[in-house]
Amino acid sequence: MSVINTEIKPFKATAYQNGEFIEVSDANLKGKWSVVVFYPADFTFVCPTELEDLADNYAEFQKLGVEVFSVSTDTHFSHKAWHDSSPAIGKIKYAMIGDPTGTVTNNFEVMRPGVGLADRGTFIIDPSGVIQAVEITAEGIGRDAKELLRKVKAALYVAAHPGEVCPAKWKEGEKTLAPSLDLVGKI
């Protein structure tokens, strides 16, 4: 079942952020745009490259009013240990949610059956808590924060401009489309 255009399900979890353990819930993902990035496990190989890329671009997300959350089925204690021991992960300022029960991972439908690990799932969530975009990749395929930023900007644009859509490879400031009968067969 697709989770696009569905409201996020309730959850409560503990996260590691900026030297502290904090409580995070579905309420933290509402009221502003959010990005939730699931990854398989701490202390692995592709995961730190992705999370570092997000950390390097975190200020750009914040300038757009978008909060970032990473999630794995590791504990918040594991997130702290990884943050303290890895130069790449040490750059992270966004919340690293621990999900050892799998509640959050299952709510977003990215739990690998029988494995206890999340797939690489990325979710863009609007201020109402509705999922606007989803990307899921296989374990060996890393994501790109710049491409995620492009998608977030497109989601923000479409939300602010009803009746317009962003075509393929759209970048901020480029021409959009206004779907109408006049465009049918002319693109």
Disulfide bonds with the S-S distance in Angstrom:
none
